[in-house]
Every structure is written in C-alpha cells, then in structure tokens.
Amino acid sequence: MTHMYFGATDRYEITIYSIISLNEEAFIDLQVEVATPGWVAIAFTFRGNMVGSDIIVGWVSSTGIATIVDAHGGPNGEFIRDGSQDYQLIVGYQYQGGTVLRFTRKLNTCDGDDLVITVSLSNQS
C-alpha cells in the first residue's frame, strides 16, 4: 500500500512531496524543492523546537554533486551529525535557480537519534 502526500508553502517557496510505502519494511520517500540554490534543512520534532529533533540537511555543490546529512538537535538545539546515516539520497540537482533533493529512509530506523515517523490515514480538518 502506498500513500502520497503533498505540502507547499508560498511564503518560503518550499514544496515537499512524500510517498510512504507500507509493507514489511515501511519506507518514506521525501522530495524537497526550494526556489533557491544552496542548502536545505528539514527538522521533524514533537516538541516544537530543535532539541531532540530529527534533522536532514542537504545541498547541491557548484559541481552538481548532491549531499545529505542525517543529524539531530542537541540539548541546546545545536546540529549534531548522527552516528548512523539512515537517510539515503535518491537524487539531487539544481534546476532553473532552485534545488531539488529526493531521499528515503525507513519509518522506524531503530536509531535513537531518529524519530519514528508515523502515518495517520484520517483526514483531520
């Protein structure tokens, strides 16, 4: 079973697509598109701040090489690279002045530095 989600915000010109595949090894694929070259960061948190958050930072270099880093927020909200890099880059590129990064990971990595991503199939309005 696969679920597709889409979210966008005009204020920051960020678009996020996600595909969640529910099978014995449930994965989430995320694609982030921003209307600027440079780096992109996403943080998943249940506290509303960076402490303990699950962070993904990515960029495309001037030579076209895409990179992502799996990290978490430390006790003061600082960026700390995870010992286990559980996000895997699928593709990354710059296009018409913007940046696109697509990556994947298991919903539950069993890594204490990653949050478990849960899926709600209800529509809450």
PyMOL commands that set and color helices and strands:
alter all, ss='L'
color gray80, all
select strands_A, chain A and resi 2-9+14-21+27-34+39-44+54-60+66-73+79-81+88-95+98-106
alter strands_A, ss='S'
color yellow, strands_A
deselect
rebuild
show_as cartoon
